[in-house]
């Protein structure tokens, strides 16, 4: 019997607060996993599905991009991965009857959580101009509508083609090929809003915009610094790797504005020590840094290393780097008082970390959004690279850079060419393979796409997965921009906020998920993904699709390409749509590292992509060397009486997908409209615990951005900062407040003030 979806939105008016937990996973994680899976699937379906997650003969988890070990465990998934799988493999279904019963106005008034709980989409749906309800539409008619709109544009740059990080390599390659055959590089993606700063910094300094380490390196490291990351919630399987590294002798330092249970102690549910014992203490040193203080921390570390005899790998620097003298001269001027002010740390703690560094030969630095979503994010990550280069910690076992990606194929999509600023080499190879001249001008990233829709320059918005409206900053501006489009199209597995904030016309195109069997006229198909450490492997679902009308992402792209480009286009889109080997053959001839793709990816575990800095200490930068950089010491400026807000996820959440209303590790249950504030800051600002306030952001444009009705929770946040969940607080992030160079929204650096609660009961979401 199909699982029933909730009929009404849950009341979130009184979230309950208990002390935060001090350990992650263990028996509670197992119990929570089974409870969440049981809400979506029968016991038999749960077992059949979960045993295939991240297995060589199964499917890649639709959650995070953490890699699989060489020998997978029988249960190679985490609690949040199981939630993601349950949400996709749910037995709940959305049919035409659902849309007949719910007008677009009704759906727009629902929460994102409620929309997502309704189940899998099963039919293509059309919202016509002026209509009140979505209605069924045939695939041929849907493709014709999109094709007609694209052909009517004054320029191909009047369309934008967004990509979520869940999209497979095959779909992503075909998608960017279609966009470029059409004549545009408008290929924004979710990476623009998360690790774009990492890619910008690493490309400039090392020549490759990806991490340089493998799981084996983590196991061999002497010291692992985890900065601006909460793996217990966002990448839980990383905790198993940290536990293994710790038991092999590694020291672990966590640098974060909040203490996080997963980095304090890990109770591995796959062994007795984690189930009935105390688990493993992970963090040896916790530095509770102020928001935006990481650049100052690494500047201080570099100053200490430069002033310590024998601490610098002079031979590595001489042979493999450029720019050392300029960097060193600047680093030596670092002011201790400025460092303490920017970091909020006693200098003795920084010296304690420096002693750990000096005692370690092999060092890895891991990071995530806590480093990438500030105005000075690119300089911060460049300073991390400086730190590693000083002691030769790039290109040797057990050492390197480790930006931990979110979506399960966000890195692969970029490798496949989903990028608004592609390299000349990529375009040359693409043009040669397909006998055309790709557009060379830069396209729009995510922020520029919103600006272009707002200004009427983009009139067709097409999204391959994701929830663009909920993932992007400045919610009111973004929604108004989306509504200015002539047509908005979303390829999706489930309903979300972006389906109810539409252009004049809108299409929902339902697609197969990772868990679904993909059978075409050529037989069963599989797709491939690239994990956060550059491993490429296959993914094949086994469940019967939720409905007979669903198409795969590659099929949707290829059928649309044929409709839009017409019969005169010479590419074999029909072959691509039914035989993904034919797409992989083309990838092998265009993308370096994918030679003999079809053979190598069929081997268990797949294959590793080449990485010059890691493999041979060759650096494909503009100078041919690893580049030291000069990064001015800077920190956010926060006026008196204000705090700096970071947006973050709850434990019952993955990106914009909300699985439930609890944040178990932080002690929050039954609601999401909470703001975490240090008790000392709360006292100074007169914020009584349990009271309700509006959050109002302040920025140079003078526009009021308000998020109403948040419950004040006194919490051990670093002084001067506050934290609240997104997407509820995305409304506070100004569209034009972005990181230098990368243009990533500054979602970890929003100046806010607190005002009296203005939301009448029932009107606060």
N, C-alpha and C positions, 0 to 999 in steps of 0.2 A: 504494500500500500504506500502511495506517495506520501512523503513527509509534508505536513501542513506548514505553510508560511504564516508569519504573524499578520494579523489583520489590521492592527493599529500600532502606531509608534509607541514605544515604551516611554513612560514618564521618567525624565532625568532631572527632576527638580531638586532632589536631595541626595547627592552622592555621599556615601559613607566613607569615613576616613579612619584607618587604623595605622599603627606604626609600620614603616616600610620593612620588608623582609631583608635578611642578611645572606641568603643563599638562593640559588636558582635551581630549577628542575626538581629531581627526586620524584617521590611518589605523587605529590600534588600535580606535577606536570603530566604524569600518566593518566591520573584521574580526570584532569581537565581535558586532555586530548580525547579520551573516550567519550566524555560527556558532549563535547562539541561535535565530534563525528557522529554521535548518536542522534543529534538533532537534525542532521542532514541526510544520513544514510542508514540502511539496515545493517545489522551486525555482519552479515555475510558480505555485503558490498564493501563495508569498512575494511574487513580483513583482506579481501581480494585486491582492493585498491592500495592500501598502505604497504602491503608487502612488495609492491612493484616500484615504490618511490625511490628514485636515485639508484636503481639497480641496473646492471649492464644490459639486461633484457627488458627493462621497464622504461619508465618515463622520468624526465627531469622534473624535479619539484618546481611548481610555478611560483614559489616564493623567492628566496634570496639566491645569490650567485655563488655561495660558498662551495668549494670543490668537494668531490668525493675522494676518499682515500683509495689507494690501490686495491685493497681488499675491503669490500663493503660489508657492513654489519647487516644482519637479517632485517633489523629495523633501522635503516639508514635515513632517518628523518627526525626532525625535532618537533616540539609542541606546535610552534607556529607554522611549520611546514605542513603538519597534519591538518591544521585549521585551513590553510590555503587549499589543500587537496580536497577537504570535505566541502568547502564552498563551491569548488568546481564540479566535483563528482556528486553533488547533491541530487536527490530524487525529486526536488521541487521543480516545477515547470511553469514558465510564463507562456501563455498562448494568446491568440487573438481575443479570446473572451476577457482576459485580464485587461487589455487595453480598451476594450469596449466598456468595461465597468469603471475605468479610471480615466478621467480627462487629463489633459496635460497640466491644467491648473491644479488639479488634485495632486498629481504626481510631483509637481514642483513644490508643493507644500510639505512633502514628506522628507524625513531625514535620509541621509545617504545610507545609514545603517538599515533602515526599513527597506529601501529600494533594493539593496544588495541581498536581503534575506528572502526575496520573493522567488528566487530560483533561476534556472537556466532559460535563456531566450531560445525560442524554437522556430520563429518565422521571421522573414524580412518584413519590416514595418515602415510605413510612410506617414509622416505628418505633413499634410499639404498646407499650402499657404492659407492662413485664416481658419484652418480646421481646429477643432477642439480635442480630437482624439487621433491617436495613431491607428492606422488601418493596415491590413495585410497587403503586400505587394509582391508580385513575382520577381524572381531574380533578374530575368531579362529586362523587365520594366525598371527595376532599381538601377541596373547598370546603364540603361538608356538615359535615365534622369541625370545621373552623374556625368555621363558622356556629353549630354546636351549642354549642361552648365559649363563644363570645361571648355567645350568648343566655342561657347559664346563669350568667353573672357577676352578682353582687349589684349592681354598678355598672359603667357603661362604663369608668370609670377603673381597672378591674381588668385592662385590656389596655393594652399599649404598642406603638406602631407606629414602629419605627426605620427611618431612611432613610440609605442610603449616598449619597455625592456623585456616583455615576455615574448615578443615576436621572434619566430625562429630565424635561423640564418637564411634558409631558403626563401621564406616569405620576405625578409628584409632585403635580400639581394634583388629579388624580382620587383619589389616596391620601389627601391631607389632607381632601378633601371627604367621602370615605367615613368617615374617623375622626370627623369632626365631625358627620356625619349620625348616626353611632352614639352620639355624645354625649361625646367626650373630646378634650382637647387634648394628650394624651400622645403627642407627636410628637418624640422625641429624634432627633438626627441626628449625623453625624460632625463637623459644625462645632462641636458642643458640646465636642469634645476638641481642637480646633485653633484656629480663628480666632474663637471666641466672644468672646475678650478684645478682638479688633480691632473686632468689631461693637458691643460695649458701649461702648468708648471713642469710636469715631467717631460713633455715634448721639448720644451726649451732647454732643460738642464741635462736630460739623459738621452733624448732623441726618440723615446717611445712613451706614449701617453698611457701606459698601463703599469701595473705592478711588476716587480722583478723577481718575486719569490714564489716558491712552490710549497706544498704542505711539508715536503721533506726538509726544506729550509727551516720552517718553523720548528720542527722537531729537533733540529741541530743547533738552534740559536742559543747563545749565552744570555742575551737580554732581549726582551720584547717590550717595546713601549706601545701601549694602546692609548691613542689620543683622540678625544672627541668622538667616541664610539661607545655604543651600548650593545655588545654582542648578545647578552642574555635575552634581549627581546628582538633585536633586529637581525642577528646572524647566530642563532643559538648553537648550530653545529660547530661553530668556531670554538666554543667552550671545550669540546672534546679535544680539539687540536691543542689548545692552550694547556689543558690538563696533561696531555701526553708530553708536551714540551716541559712543563713544570716537573714532571716526574723524571724527566731525563736530565734535570739540573738547571733549566733556564730560570732566570729571575724575570718577574713580570711587574711592570710599572704602569699604572693606569692614571691618565691625566684627563680630568673631566670636571665640569662644574657641579655635577650631582654624583653622589655615591650610587653605584648600580649593583644590585644583588648578584648579577651574573659574574661580575668581576671580583666580587668579594670571595664567594665560595661556590663551587659547582658540585652538585650532587648528581653525578652521571647516572641516569636511569637505566643504563645498559650494564651496570655492574653492581655487585652487592655493596661495595663501599659507598656508592651513591644512594642506594635504596634504603639501607638500614644503618649505615654509618654516618660519619660527619662529612663525607665528601672530601673535596680537595680545595684547600685555600689557594686561591690563584694570585691575588695581588700581594706583592712584597712591599710596595711603596705606592701610596695613593696621594697624588697631588691635586687638591681641589682648586683648580685654577679658575680665575674669573673668565667670563665670556670674552672671547677675542684676545686672550692673553698668551696664546700659544706661540706667536711670533716672538714675543719678548722672552719666553722661556727658552726657545731654541737659540736665540741670539746670545743669551747668557751662557748656555752650555757651550756654545762655540767659542765664546770669549775665554771660558775656563780652559777648554782644550788647547787653545792657541797659547795660553800662558803656562801650560804644563809641559815640562821637558819630556820628550819622547812620546807625547800623546798623539802626534800627527804622523800619518803614513806619508812621509816625504817622497818615497819612491813612486807610490801610486799617483800622488798628486803631480809629480814631474812628468810621468809617462802618459797619464790618461786625462788630465784636466787642463782647463784654461781659466783665467780670471782669478786665480788664488790671491794674488797680491792685493788687488782692489777689494776683494771680499774681506781679507784679513785686516786690512787697514780700517775698514768700517767697523768690523766686529769688535776690534780692540777698543773702540770708543764707547761701547755699550755702558750706559750709566746704571749703576746698581739701584739707585732710588727709583728710576723710571721703570726698571724691571719689576721691582716689588710692587709699585703702584699698578702696573699693567696686569700682573699675574695675580696679585692678592696673596702671594706666597711669601712666607719668611725665607730669606735668602739661604738659610741653613738647609731647607728642604731641597733647593736647587743644587746646593753643594753635595747633598746626600745622593741625589740622582747622578751627579757628575762622578762621584766615587764608584757607583755601580757601572757607569759607562767605562771608566778607566780600567775597571777590573774585568771587562768583557771584550773578547776578541771579535765575536760575531753578534751583530745587532740588527734587529728588524724594527722598523717603525710602522705600525698599522694605524689607519685613521679612516674616518667616515665624515658624515655631514657636520660634525662639530668643528671641523677645520675648513670645510669647503663653502660654507654659506655666510661668509663675512665679506665686507668690502675689501679687506686685505688678505683674502684667502690665498690667492696665487703667490704673493710674497711669503706667506706663512709656509706653504708647501715647498717653495724654493729654499727656504731656510732649513727645513727638514732635510732636503737633499744636501745642502751644504754640510749639515751635521754628519750625515752618513759618508759623504766624500772625504771628510777630514781624516777618517781612520780607515779608508778603503773598504767601507761596508757596502759596496755595490759590486756585483759580479764575482762573489765567492760564496761557497755553501754556507747556509745559516745566516745570511745577511741580505739586506736590501729594503726596498720600498714596498709597502703593502696597502694600497688603497682598497678598502673592502667595499665592493659594489653591492647595490641593492637588488634590483630586478634580475631575474635568473638569466637573461641573455642581453642585458643592456650593453655589455662590453662587446658581444658578438655582433649586435646590430651596427655599432660604430665600425667594427672591422669590415662589415659587409657594405659600407658606404653610406650609412644613414648619418649624414653630416652636412650642414649647410655650407661648410668651407672645405670641400674635399681637396686633397693634394693634386697637383698637376700630374703626378705619376699615376695616381688612381684613375683620373679621368682619361689619361692617355691609354691606359690598358683597357678601360671600359670601351672607349671609342674604337680601338683597334679590334677588339673581340666582336663588337656588334656593328661595325661599319657605319658609325655616325659620329658627329661632332657634338659631344656633350656641352651643355652650357658651362661657361667658365666663371661667370660673375658669382659672387657670394649670395647665398640665400638668407632666409630669416631663421634665427634660432627661436626658442619658445617665447622669450620676452618680446623680441622684435615681431613675432607673429601676432601677439596680442596687440601691439601698437599698430600693426598694419591692418588688422581687422577693425580696430577702433577708428582708424583714419580712412577706411573704405578701400584700402589698397589690396587687401585679400578679401575675396567674396565667396570662395569655396574653401571650407575647412574639412579635411578628411583625416580621421584618426584610426590608426591601426592599433586597436586595443587602448587600454589606459582610461583615465578619468581626468581629462585635461582641465576641466573647469575646477575640479576639487584639488588638483595638484599644483596649480599655478598661484602666483601672488595676487594681491589686490582684487579680491573676489568680485566686488561690485564693478570695477573697471573691466575685468575679464568677462563677466557675464554680459555686460552691456556690449562689449566688442563682439562676442559670439552672436548676439542677437542682431547685429548689423549685417551678418553674412546672408547671402542669397540661399546657400545650401550648407548644411552641416551633416556629416556622415560619420557614423561610428561603427567599426567592426568590433563586436563585443561578444562575450559569453554571458554576461549578466547585466542587469539594469544598474545604472548609476546616475549621479547628478548631471553629468554631461548630456544625457539623453533628454533631459527636461529643460535645459537651457539651450534653445535652438535658434537657428537662422530662420529665414522666412519659410523654408522647407527643411525637413530633416528626414534622414534615413537611419534605421538601425539594421545592421547586417549581422545576423547571428553566425558565429563561427565555432568550429571544433576547438576544444581545449586540449591541454597536454594529456589529460587522462583518457581522451576519446580515441577510439579506433578510427584510423583514417584509411578508408578503402576507396580506390578509384577504379577506373576501367583497366588500369595496369596492375591492379592488385594492391595489397597492403603497402602503405607508405610509412616512412619515418622521417623525422626532421632532425636537425642538429642544433646544438647550442655551444656557446663558449663561456666557461665559468670565469670567476674573478681572477684566476691565476693562469689564464691563457690555455686551458685544456679544452679541446673540442671533442664532443662525444654525441652519440645518437640519443634520441628520445622517441619512444613509441608507446602510444596509449593502447589500452585493451578494452575499455568499456564501450558498450553500445552507445552511439551518439544520442543526445536527448531528443532528437527529432529527425525525421527523414529529410527535412529541407536544409539542414545545416551544410555549409561548405567549409573547407579548410581555408586558412589564410592565404596560402599560395594560390588556391583555386580562385578565391575572390579577387586577388590582385591581377591574375592573368586574364580572367574573364573581363574585368573592368578595362584592362589595357587594350584588349581586342576591341571592345565597344568604343573606347575613346579614341584610339589611334586608327581604327578602321581596318578593313581588309587589305589595304595597300601596305600596311606595315609588314615588313618581311620577317619579323621575329616569330619563332614557333611557340607562341603563347599557349596554344592548345596542348602541345607536348609538355611544356613546363607545368601546366595545371594538373596533369594526371601522372606524371613520372618525374619525381623530384631528383632522381639521378641525373636527369638532363640539366637541371639547374646547377647541381653540384659540379658537373663537368665544366660548366661555364665559369663558376666560381674558381675552380682550379686553375683556369687560364688567366684570371684577372687579379686575384688576391694573393699576394706572396704568402707562402707558408702552407697553402692548401693544395699543393701538387699531389696528384693521385688521391684526391679527396675521397672518392667513393670507396676505394680499397681500404685506405687507412682508417676511415671512420667506422668501418664495420668490425675493426678489431676491438676486443673488450677494453673498455677504458678510453678508447679514442686515441688522440695524439696531442702533443704539446706544440703550440705555435712557436716559431723562432723568436728570440728576444736577444738582440745583440749585446746590450749591457750585461745581461745575466749570463749568456752562453759563452761570450768570448771577450768581454770588456771592450767591445766596439760600440761607439756611440754615434748614431746617425743624426747628430745635431747639425746645425748650420756651420759649426766650426769643426766638426769631426771629432770633437772631444766632449767629455763631460764638463758642463759649464758651472763654475761657481758664480753666484750672483750677489749683488749688493741690495739689501732689503732694509729700508729705513724702519727703525723701531716705531711702531704705531699701535694704538689701541683705540677702541671706540670712546667717543666723548659722550658722557651721560650727564645732563644737567641735574642740579640738586632737586630732590623731591621726585625723581624719576628712577625707573629701573630699566635694565636691558633685558628684553624678552627673547628667549629661544623657543621656537616651536619644536615639538617632538611627538613621538608616537607613544601610545599606550601599549601594554603587553597584549591586549586583545585587538591588535591592529597590524596590518601590513600596508605600508604606504597609505593610500587613501581608502583601502578596504578595511572596514570596521567589522570585526567578527563578534564583538560583544562590548559591554559597557564597563568592563572591569580593567584595572591596571594592578594586577595582583601583587607584583613585586614592590610597587610603590604604596600599597595599602589603600588604593582608591577602588571603590566598588559602586556600581549602580548609576554611574553618570560620567560625563566627559567634560562638563563645563566647570573645570577647576583651574585655579592658578596657584602654582607652587611658589612660595615666597619664604626667604630666610626669616626666622623669628625676629632677629634683631632689626632687619629692614622693615618688617611688618610693624614692629613697635614704633620705630621712628616715623613711619608714615601713617600710623593710626589705623592699621588694617587688622581688625579683630578676626581671630580665627573663626571660620564658619559663617562670616558675613558675606554678603553678595555685593559685587562691584561690577562696573563696566571697565573694560580695558580700552584705552584710547591711545593710538600711536601718534607720535609726533615726528614730522619730517619737514624738510626745507620748503616743500610746496605749500604748507599751511593747510592742506586738506584734512578734515577730520575723518579718521577711520576708526570705527567703534565696533567692539565685540561685546555685546551686553550680557549681563547676568552670569558672572563667574564666581564660584565659591572660593573664598580665600582659604588656602591650606598652608599652615606653617610647616615648612619642610627644610631639610638641610641642604638648600641650594647655596652655592657660593655667594658671598656678599655682593650686592649690587646687581644681582641677576634675578630673573623669574623664569618660570617655564609653564607652558600650557600646550595642549594638544592641537595638532592640525588634523583635518582642514578647517576646524572651527576658527582658528586664529589667522588663517591666511588672509582674511579681510584686512588685517593690520599691516601687512607687508607691502610697502609702496612698490608699484610696478617699476619705477625708475631707480629704486634703491638696489643696486646690483654690484657684484664684485668687479673690481677693476680687471680688465683683460678678458675674463671668462664670461661676464654678463650674467652670472648666476644670481638669483634673488638672495638677498641677505636675510634669510629666514632665521638666522641665529643671532641677529643683532638689530632688534626692533626696540627703539626707545618708546616706553609707554608711561602714561600716568594712570592713576586710578580715580574713578569718579563714582558717585552714588549710582546704584543699580537703577536703570531707567526702564527696564523691560517689564511690562505688565505680565502677570501670571499667564503662562501658556503661550507667550509670544517670543520666547527666547530660544526656540529650536531644541 
